Amino acid sequence: MTEWRANPFHRMRLGDAAPEQIAAWGEDPRVGDTERGRDLGRGVWRIAGERLAGEHSLPWRARHPSRHFSARLHAFVWLVDLAAVGPSAHARIAELIKSWVEHYGEWDELAWDPELTAERLYAWLTWGRPAFEFGAPERREELSRATARQARLLMVSQNELADRRLGSIKAGAALVLAGAAGMPDAERMTEQGEEMLIEACAQQFLPDGGHLSRSPEALAEALCDILTACAALADPPPVVRETPPKLANMLRMLRLGDRGLACFNGGAEGSALSIDAALARVGGEARTFLFAERSGYQRLEAGATVAVMDVGAAPPLSYSERAHASALAFEMSSESERLVVNVGATRELAPAMRMAARATNGHSTLILGDALSAILEGPRLGRGNARMLGPNLDDVRRSADESGVTVQGRHDGYREKFGLLHRRYLFLDAEGRNLRGIDEMIRPMKLRGGPTRKPIPFVVRFHLHPDVRARPFEQNALMLETPRGQRWRFRTDAPGMAISASTYWGGRAPRETHQIVLSGEADPMGHGLAPPNRVRWALARLE
């Protein structure tokens, strides 16, 4: 808890001045989930893998499964889903916002956290219109006062929000919306919101358009917030106006065949409709590229098949609190169906699950000795999530000819513990019907001695999307079948192959699924050019 913010004198600084009405509403490109919105209308409250028992018209006083669940309730990011239901949900929106003001409008240690306040204010000023225009007239003054106080809290919390990275983008956009809405001190709010967005656009994005966190979902969130702020500003600052086209091109590179995002580095699929809407609002010429050198992703695309591979190192330390140990992992789709995925980590997921999803075994890549390919440092000063260090990636190459495209990369995440490097090759043929891979465990020539002389157990995991079914097919082969009738044969020369249980956290809610697990034992002195330190595998589409 930040003690100074709970001080009554600080709360008095937020004042009572409020607008008589909202002058303008935000234009958020996000598209809500109507199914979830209908559930909320019935009082069914589910956030990722947690939910309230029974049905609750108002969720605030119910017994919450966790503090994280409470925080996500207070953020109001679910308001877009309720709004997607249409006019029949207007009274429900008004009821929920009104009840929040009654319970928490003055102060609450959790609910008034600056980052949650930014999310809530943004949601109210984009999707909360029914509460302000259709709610009970005697309540509107109280609601306007609570809204203005939240905007002023963001103004006095600017320095704290600057350390929240994506939270600073949301807060900047929320202040711009508050200024456009005609809050008291509207000009100052707009100026401060612009300053926060200018700083974020100048510092948080890479030259290829990726976000420093290397999270595709974080990139999509930032794009939506910046587009909303630009629409509310009469003359957006140049750096803010010029950022969305760069982000949009990077997002296109990171989409799979279902138009959702590849699940890397603390991200999930996201909403394909929201991404479509955001990209449609971005001006400028769309630029297509297949290798994001600075962001560390490679895209292989041919026919109806797309694969995205992680060939990047860890983000800068201050952006790595949700980064994953996913070196050389990949995801694959064919037509509009995902086949091979990573476990993923939707933003709404509880912290313990998010932490578990960061491990290397939650990704479609090779794992030596059940170790991590990166180092996860403990939270500093007892705050935040573990930050990630390493590994180093090198020998990243891409080549193409009439037969198809090959991507390769190598990392040293297992060198210190086992004395071996991991190198992966991915090849996609020109028709998009064959994806082949080679995983090598290589002892560096210059390495003298070694941590061990004993064989090192390894596995190569291929997490399958929950809609994919796998069954034995031929010797050393499996059949993968999709709901739309695609059939893919998976073959390998690995000593062991099995189908085991897995979980998918890349969608709206967790789902049980399966994974293909190849296994063997590596020679710590091996060169990687032949078994046991080389594993080959292939996915071929059948007629």
TORMARVEX-262296 format. One record per residue (C-alpha): residue in one letter; z, y negated, x negated; residue number from 1. Coordinates in steps of 0.2 Angstrom, whole numbers, m for minus. Layout:
ATOM   res      up   north    east     n
ATOM     A       Z       Y       X   NUM
...
REM end
This chain:
ATOM   res      up   north    east     n
ATOM     M       0       0       0     1
ATOM     T      m4     m18      m6     2
ATOM     E      13     m26      m3     3
ATOM     W       7     m44      m3     4
ATOM     R      m5     m41      11     5
ATOM     A       8     m34      23     6
ATOM     N      19     m50      20     7
ATOM     P      21     m60      36     8
ATOM     F      16     m76      27     9
ATOM     H       0     m69      21    10
ATOM     R      m4     m63      39    11
ATOM     M       0     m81      45    12
ATOM     R     m14     m87      33    13
ATOM     L     m27     m78      43    14
ATOM     G     m24     m90      57    15
ATOM     D     m28     m90      76    16
ATOM     A     m44    m100      77    17
ATOM     A     m58     m91      86    18
ATOM     P     m75     m94      93    19
ATOM     E     m78     m96     112    20
ATOM     Q     m92     m84     111    21
ATOM     I    m103     m74      98    22
ATOM     A    m118     m85      93    23
ATOM     A    m129     m71      86    24
ATOM     W    m128     m52      84    25
ATOM     G    m132     m42      69    26
ATOM     E    m148     m31      69    27
ATOM     D    m143     m15      61    28
ATOM     P    m158      m3      58    29
ATOM     R    m146      12      60    30
ATOM     V    m150      24      74    31
ATOM     G    m135      32      82    32
ATOM     D    m133      50      86    33
ATOM     T    m133      51     106    34
ATOM     E    m126      69     106    35
ATOM     R    m110      63      96    36
ATOM     G    m110      47     107    37
ATOM     R    m109      57     123    38
ATOM     D     m95      67     115    39
ATOM     L     m85      51     111    40
ATOM     G     m88      45     129    41
ATOM     R     m79      61     135    42
ATOM     G     m65      58     123    43
ATOM     V     m70      72     111    44
ATOM     W     m66      65      93    45
ATOM     R     m73      74      78    46
ATOM     I     m75      67      61    47
ATOM     A     m84      80      49    48
ATOM     G     m73      95      48    49
ATOM     E     m58      88      58    50
ATOM     R     m56      84      76    51
ATOM     L     m42      79      89    52
ATOM     A     m36      93      99    53
ATOM     G     m41      91     117    54
ATOM     E     m49      76     125    55
ATOM     H     m42      58     122    56
ATOM     S     m49      43     131    57
ATOM     L     m41      32     118    58
ATOM     P     m38      41     101    59
ATOM     W     m26      29      93    60
ATOM     R      m9      36      98    61
ATOM     A     m15      55      97    62
ATOM     R      m9      66      83    63
ATOM     H     m22      64      69    64
ATOM     P     m25      79      58    65
ATOM     S     m25      68      42    66
ATOM     R     m24      50      35    67
ATOM     H     m42      51      31    68
ATOM     F     m46      55      49    69
ATOM     S     m36      40      55    70
ATOM     A     m45      29      42    71
ATOM     R     m62      34      48    72
ATOM     L     m57      31      66    73
ATOM     H     m52      13      61    74
ATOM     A     m68      10      52    75
ATOM     F     m78      11      69    76
ATOM     V     m94      18      60    77
ATOM     W     m95      30      75    78
ATOM     L     m98      14      86    79
ATOM     V    m117      16      83    80
ATOM     D    m117      33      91    81
ATOM     L    m108      27     106    82
ATOM     A    m120      13     108    83
ATOM     A    m135      25     106    84
ATOM     V    m130      32     123    85
ATOM     G    m136      16     132    86
ATOM     P    m129       5     146    87
ATOM     S    m119      19     153    88
ATOM     A    m108      18     137    89
ATOM     H    m105      m1     138    90
ATOM     A     m88       0     147    91
ATOM     R     m82      14     135    92
ATOM     I     m86       2     120    93
ATOM     A     m77     m12     128    94
ATOM     E     m62      m1     132    95
ATOM     L     m61       6     114    96
ATOM     I     m62     m11     105    97
ATOM     K     m50     m19     118    98
ATOM     S     m37      m5     115    99
ATOM     W     m39      m6      96   100
ATOM     V     m35     m25      97   101
ATOM     E     m20     m21     108   102
ATOM     H     m13      m8      95   103
ATOM     Y     m18     m15      79   104
ATOM     G     m25     m33      81   105
ATOM     E     m10     m41      72   106
ATOM     W      m8     m30      58   107
ATOM     D      m8     m12      52   108
ATOM     E      m6      m6      34   109
ATOM     L     m20       7      35   110
ATOM     A     m31      m1      48   111
ATOM     W     m32     m18      39   112
ATOM     D     m37     m11      22   113
ATOM     P     m51     m23      17   114
ATOM     E     m64     m10      15   115
ATOM     L     m60      m2      32   116
ATOM     T     m60     m20      39   117
ATOM     A     m77     m23      32   118
ATOM     E     m84      m8      40   119
ATOM     R     m76     m12      57   120
ATOM     L     m81     m30      57   121
ATOM     Y     m99     m25      53   122
ATOM     A     m99     m12      67   123
ATOM     W     m92     m24      80   124
ATOM     L    m104     m38      76   125
ATOM     T    m119     m26      77   126
ATOM     W    m114     m13      90   127
ATOM     G     m99     m21      99   128
ATOM     R    m108     m33     110   129
ATOM     P    m102     m25     127   130
ATOM     A     m84     m28     122   131
ATOM     F     m87     m47     120   132
ATOM     E     m99     m50     134   133
ATOM     F     m95     m37     147   134
ATOM     G     m76     m34     144   135
ATOM     A     m62     m42     155   136
ATOM     P     m64     m61     153   137
ATOM     E     m45     m63     150   138
ATOM     R     m46     m51     135   139
ATOM     R     m61     m60     126   140
ATOM     E     m50     m73     118   141
ATOM     E     m39     m60     111   142
ATOM     L     m54     m51     105   143
ATOM     S     m62     m66      97   144
ATOM     R     m46     m70      88   145
ATOM     A     m44     m53      81   146
ATOM     T     m62     m53      75   147
ATOM     A     m60     m70      66   148
ATOM     R     m44     m65      58   149
ATOM     Q     m53     m49      50   150
ATOM     A     m67     m60      44   151
ATOM     R     m54     m72      35   152
ATOM     L     m45     m56      28   153
ATOM     L     m62     m52      19   154
ATOM     M     m63     m70      12   155
ATOM     V     m46     m69       4   156
ATOM     S     m49     m51      m2   157
ATOM     Q     m65     m54     m12   158
ATOM     N     m58     m49     m29   159
ATOM     E     m51     m33     m22   160
ATOM     L     m67     m29     m13   161
ATOM     A     m77     m32     m29   162
ATOM     D     m69     m16     m36   163
ATOM     R     m75      m6     m21   164
ATOM     R     m93      m6     m26   165
ATOM     L    m102      m1     m10   166
ATOM     G     m87      m9       0   167
ATOM     S     m92     m26      m8   168
ATOM     I    m110     m24       0   169
ATOM     K    m103     m20      17   170
ATOM     A     m90     m34      16   171
ATOM     G    m104     m46      10   172
ATOM     A    m115     m41      25   173
ATOM     A    m100     m42      37   174
ATOM     L     m96     m60      31   175
ATOM     V    m114     m65      33   176
ATOM     L    m114     m58      51   177
ATOM     A     m97     m67      54   178
ATOM     G    m105     m84      49   179
ATOM     A    m120     m81      60   180
ATOM     A    m109     m76      74   181
ATOM     G    m101     m94      73   182
ATOM     M     m84     m90      67   183
ATOM     P     m73    m104      62   184
ATOM     D     m77    m108      44   185
ATOM     A     m94    m100      47   186
ATOM     E    m103    m110      33   187
ATOM     R     m90    m104      20   188
ATOM     M     m91     m86      26   189
ATOM     T    m110     m86      25   190
ATOM     E    m109     m93       7   191
ATOM     Q     m96     m81       1   192
ATOM     G    m105     m66       9   193
ATOM     E    m121     m72       0   194
ATOM     E    m111     m73     m16   195
ATOM     M    m105     m55     m14   196
ATOM     L    m122     m49     m10   197
ATOM     I    m130     m58     m25   198
ATOM     E    m118     m50     m37   199
ATOM     A    m120     m33     m29   200
ATOM     C    m139     m34     m30   201
ATOM     A    m139     m40     m48   202
ATOM     Q    m127     m27     m54   203
ATOM     Q    m127     m11     m44   204
ATOM     F    m145      m6     m44   205
ATOM     L    m156       2     m57   206
ATOM     P    m173      m4     m62   207
ATOM     D    m181      10     m52   208
ATOM     G    m172       6     m36   209
ATOM     G    m158      19     m37   210
ATOM     H    m139      15     m35   211
ATOM     L    m128      16     m50   212
ATOM     S    m118      30     m41   213
ATOM     R    m134      40     m41   214
ATOM     S    m130      45     m23   215
ATOM     P    m146      45     m11   216
ATOM     E    m134      42       4   217
ATOM     A    m126      28      m4   218
ATOM     L    m143      20      m8   219
ATOM     A    m148      22      11   220
ATOM     E    m131      14      16   221
ATOM     A    m134      m1       5   222
ATOM     L    m152      m3      11   223
ATOM     C    m146      m4      29   224
ATOM     D    m133     m17      25   225
ATOM     I    m144     m28      15   226
ATOM     L    m158     m28      28   227
ATOM     T    m145     m32      41   228
ATOM     A    m138     m47      31   229
ATOM     C    m156     m53      27   230
ATOM     A    m160     m53      45   231
ATOM     A    m145     m64      49   232
ATOM     L    m149     m77      35   233
ATOM     A    m161     m91      38   234
ATOM     D    m166     m91      19   235
ATOM     P    m159     m75      10   236
ATOM     P    m156     m78      m9   237
ATOM     P    m171     m72     m19   238
ATOM     V    m162     m57     m27   239
ATOM     V    m156     m51     m10   240
ATOM     R    m173     m53      m2   241
ATOM     E    m182     m44     m17   242
ATOM     T    m170     m29     m18   243
ATOM     P    m174     m19      m2   244
ATOM     P    m192     m15      m7   245
ATOM     K    m186      m7     m23   246
ATOM     L    m173       3     m14   247
ATOM     A    m185       8      m1   248
ATOM     N    m197      16     m14   249
ATOM     M    m183      25     m22   250
ATOM     L    m177      32      m5   251
ATOM     R    m195      38      m1   252
ATOM     M    m194      48     m18   253
ATOM     L    m178      56     m13   254
ATOM     R    m183      62       5   255
ATOM     L    m187      80       9   256
ATOM     G    m199      87      22   257
ATOM     D    m187      84      36   258
ATOM     R    m187      66      31   259
ATOM     G    m168      67      27   260
ATOM     L    m161      64      10   261
ATOM     A    m158      77      m4   262
ATOM     C    m139      80      m5   263
ATOM     F    m133      74     m23   264
ATOM     N    m118      65     m30   265
ATOM     G    m107      63     m15   266
ATOM     G    m121      62      m2   267
ATOM     A    m128      71      13   268
ATOM     E    m144      71      22   269
ATOM     G    m141      55      32   270
ATOM     S    m150      51      48   271
ATOM     A    m169      53      46   272
ATOM     L    m172      41      61   273
ATOM     S    m161      28      53   274
ATOM     I    m170      30      36   275
ATOM     D    m187      28      46   276
ATOM     A    m181      12      54   277
ATOM     A    m174       5      38   278
ATOM     L    m191       8      29   279
ATOM     A    m201       1      43   280
ATOM     R    m191     m15      41   281
ATOM     V    m194     m17      23   282
ATOM     G    m209     m28      18   283
ATOM     G    m220     m26       3   284
ATOM     E    m232     m12      m2   285
ATOM     A    m224       5      m3   286
ATOM     R    m225      13     m20   287
ATOM     T    m225      31     m23   288
ATOM     F    m218      39     m39   289
ATOM     L    m212      56     m44   290
ATOM     F    m200      53     m58   291
ATOM     A    m185      41     m57   292
ATOM     E    m181      40     m76   293
ATOM     R    m166      28     m74   294
ATOM     S    m159      37     m59   295
ATOM     G    m162      54     m66   296
ATOM     Y    m172      63     m53   297
ATOM     Q    m188      72     m53   298
ATOM     R    m199      76     m38   299
ATOM     L    m211      90     m37   300
ATOM     E    m223      90     m22   301
ATOM     A    m238     100     m17   302
ATOM     G    m245     106       0   303
ATOM     A    m230     106      12   304
ATOM     T    m217     110      m2   305
ATOM     V    m205      97      m9   306
ATOM     A    m192     100     m23   307
ATOM     V    m180      87     m30   308
ATOM     M    m171      90     m46   309
ATOM     D    m156      82     m54   310
ATOM     V    m160      78     m72   311
ATOM     G    m148      63     m74   312
ATOM     A    m132      61     m83   313
ATOM     A    m116      55     m75   314
ATOM     P    m115      38     m68   315
ATOM     P    m106      24     m77   316
ATOM     L     m87      28     m76   317
ATOM     S     m83      15     m63   318
ATOM     Y     m96      22     m51   319
ATOM     S     m93      40     m54   320
ATOM     E     m78      43     m42   321
ATOM     R     m89      53     m30   322
ATOM     A    m102      60     m43   323
ATOM     H    m105      79     m43   324
ATOM     A    m106      91     m58   325
ATOM     S    m124      95     m53   326
ATOM     A    m134      95     m69   327
ATOM     L    m152     103     m66   328
ATOM     A    m148     107     m48   329
ATOM     F    m162     106     m36   330
ATOM     E    m166     106     m17   331
ATOM     M    m182     112      m9   332
ATOM     S    m190     110       8   333
ATOM     S    m206     117      16   334
ATOM     E    m214     108      30   335
ATOM     S    m200     101      40   336
ATOM     E    m187     114      35   337
ATOM     R    m175     115      21   338
ATOM     L    m173     131      11   339
ATOM     V    m163     128      m4   340
ATOM     V    m149     115      m4   341
ATOM     N    m133     110     m12   342
ATOM     V    m117     111      m3   343
ATOM     G    m117      92       0   344
ATOM     A    m103      80       5   345
ATOM     T    m106      69      20   346
ATOM     R     m96      52      18   347
ATOM     E     m85      57      33   348
ATOM     L     m79      73      24   349
ATOM     A     m60      74      20   350
ATOM     P     m55      71       2   351
ATOM     A     m50      89      m2   352
ATOM     M     m67      95       4   353
ATOM     R     m77      81      m5   354
ATOM     M     m68      86     m21   355
ATOM     A     m72     104     m19   356
ATOM     A     m90     100     m16   357
ATOM     R     m91      91     m33   358
ATOM     A     m89     107     m43   359
ATOM     T    m105     115     m51   360
ATOM     N    m104     130     m41   361
ATOM     G    m107     120     m25   362
ATOM     H    m125     117     m32   363
ATOM     S    m141     127     m34   364
ATOM     T    m140     128     m53   365
ATOM     L    m133     139     m67   366
ATOM     I    m115     141     m70   367
ATOM     L    m107     148     m86   368
ATOM     G     m90     156     m85   369
ATOM     D     m86     148     m68   370
ATOM     A     m84     132     m78   371
ATOM     L     m90     114     m73   372
ATOM     S    m105     106     m81   373
ATOM     A     m96      90     m82   374
ATOM     I     m78      84     m85   375
ATOM     L     m68      77     m70   376
ATOM     E     m54      65     m75   377
ATOM     G     m39      64     m65   378
ATOM     P     m37      48     m54   379
ATOM     R     m30      33     m64   380
ATOM     L     m14      26     m60   381
ATOM     G     m13      38     m45   382
ATOM     R     m27      29     m36   383
ATOM     G     m45      34     m31   384
ATOM     N     m54      50     m35   385
ATOM     A     m57      59     m51   386
ATOM     R     m70      51     m62   387
ATOM     M     m84      61     m70   388
ATOM     L     m89      62     m88   389
ATOM     G    m105      70     m95   390
ATOM     P    m115      80     m98   391
ATOM     N    m128      74    m109   392
ATOM     L    m146      78    m103   393
ATOM     D    m161      78    m115   394
ATOM     D    m178      86    m117   395
ATOM     V    m183      80     m99   396
ATOM     R    m201      83     m98   397
ATOM     R    m215      83     m85   398
ATOM     S    m232      90     m86   399
ATOM     A    m246      94     m74   400
ATOM     D    m263     103     m74   401
ATOM     E    m275     111     m61   402
ATOM     S    m262     125     m58   403
ATOM     G    m247     114     m54   404
ATOM     V    m233     104     m61   405
ATOM     T    m219     109     m72   406
ATOM     V    m202     100     m75   407
ATOM     Q    m189     104     m88   408
ATOM     G    m173      98     m93   409
ATOM     R    m158     103    m104   410
ATOM     H    m139      98    m104   411
ATOM     D    m124     102    m115   412
ATOM     G    m111     103    m102   413
ATOM     Y    m106     121    m108   414
ATOM     R    m108     118    m127   415
ATOM     E     m90     114    m131   416
ATOM     K     m82     128    m121   417
ATOM     F     m95     142    m124   418
ATOM     G    m107     135    m138   419
ATOM     L    m122     136    m126   420
ATOM     L    m134     124    m119   421
ATOM     H    m143     126    m102   422
ATOM     R    m161     123    m100   423
ATOM     R    m171     125     m84   424
ATOM     Y    m189     125     m80   425
ATOM     L    m196     122     m62   426
ATOM     F    m215     125     m59   427
ATOM     L    m223     122     m42   428
ATOM     D    m241     127     m40   429
ATOM     A    m255     116     m34   430
ATOM     E    m255     123     m16   431
ATOM     G    m236     122     m14   432
ATOM     R    m234     141     m10   433
ATOM     N    m225     146     m26   434
ATOM     L    m210     139     m34   435
ATOM     R    m204     147     m50   436
ATOM     G    m190     144     m62   437
ATOM     I    m183     149     m79   438
ATOM     D    m165     147     m84   439
ATOM     E    m161     148    m102   440
ATOM     M    m144     148    m111   441
ATOM     I    m147     142    m129   442
ATOM     R    m136     142    m144   443
ATOM     P    m140     127    m154   444
ATOM     M    m147     131    m171   445
ATOM     K    m135     119    m180   446
ATOM     L    m120     125    m172   447
ATOM     R    m109     135    m185   448
ATOM     G     m97     147    m178   449
ATOM     G     m93     146    m160   450
ATOM     P     m79     147    m147   451
ATOM     T     m81     165    m143   452
ATOM     R     m91     181    m148   453
ATOM     K     m88     190    m131   454
ATOM     P    m102     190    m118   455
ATOM     I    m100     176    m106   456
ATOM     P    m102     179     m87   457
ATOM     F    m115     168     m78   458
ATOM     V    m122     165     m61   459
ATOM     V    m137     156     m54   460
ATOM     R    m134     150     m37   461
ATOM     F    m146     146     m23   462
ATOM     H    m137     139      m8   463
ATOM     L    m147     141       8   464
ATOM     H    m148     129      22   465
ATOM     P    m139     136      37   466
ATOM     D    m155     139      47   467
ATOM     V    m162     150      34   468
ATOM     R    m159     169      35   469
ATOM     A    m159     180      20   470
ATOM     R    m161     199      20   471
ATOM     P    m165     213       7   472
ATOM     F    m184     215       6   473
ATOM     E    m190     225     m10   474
ATOM     Q    m183     230     m26   475
ATOM     N    m175     214     m34   476
ATOM     A    m182     204     m20   477
ATOM     L    m176     196      m4   478
ATOM     M    m184     189      11   479
ATOM     L    m180     171      17   480
ATOM     E    m185     167      35   481
ATOM     T    m184     150      44   482
ATOM     P    m183     146      63   483
ATOM     R    m201     141      63   484
ATOM     G    m207     157      56   485
ATOM     Q    m209     153      38   486
ATOM     R    m207     168      27   487
ATOM     W    m203     167       8   488
ATOM     R    m200     181      m4   489
ATOM     F    m187     178     m18   490
ATOM     R    m189     189     m34   491
ATOM     T    m179     189     m50   492
ATOM     D    m177     199     m66   493
ATOM     A    m158     195     m67   494
ATOM     P    m147     210     m69   495
ATOM     G    m138     207     m53   496
ATOM     M    m142     199     m36   497
ATOM     A    m132     197     m20   498
ATOM     I    m131     187      m4   499
ATOM     S    m114     179      m2   500
ATOM     A    m105     167      10   501
ATOM     S    m107     148       7   502
ATOM     T    m103     132      17   503
ATOM     Y    m115     117      20   504
ATOM     W    m107     100      21   505
ATOM     G    m123      90      20   506
ATOM     G    m125      88      39   507
ATOM     R    m115      79      52   508
ATOM     A    m102      93      53   509
ATOM     P     m98     108      41   510
ATOM     R    m108     124      44   511
ATOM     E    m107     141      38   512
ATOM     T    m121     148      28   513
ATOM     H    m126     160      14   514
ATOM     Q    m131     159      m5   515
ATOM     I    m141     169     m16   516
ATOM     V    m131     173     m32   517
ATOM     L    m139     180     m48   518
ATOM     S    m127     186     m61   519
ATOM     G    m127     193     m79   520
ATOM     E    m118     191     m95   521
ATOM     A    m125     179    m109   522
ATOM     D    m124     182    m127   523
ATOM     P    m115     168    m136   524
ATOM     M    m127     169    m150   525
ATOM     G    m142     171    m140   526
ATOM     H    m158     160    m141   527
ATOM     G    m163     159    m123   528
ATOM     L    m180     166    m125   529
ATOM     A    m177     183    m118   530
ATOM     P    m163     192    m108   531
ATOM     P    m149     192    m107   532
ATOM     N    m149     173    m110   533
ATOM     R    m165     170    m100   534
ATOM     V    m166     173     m81   535
ATOM     R    m183     171     m71   536
ATOM     W    m184     169     m53   537
ATOM     A    m198     165     m40   538
ATOM     L    m200     159     m22   539
ATOM     A    m217     164     m15   540
ATOM     R    m223     159       3   541
ATOM     L    m230     174      13   542
ATOM     E    m243     173      26   543
REM end
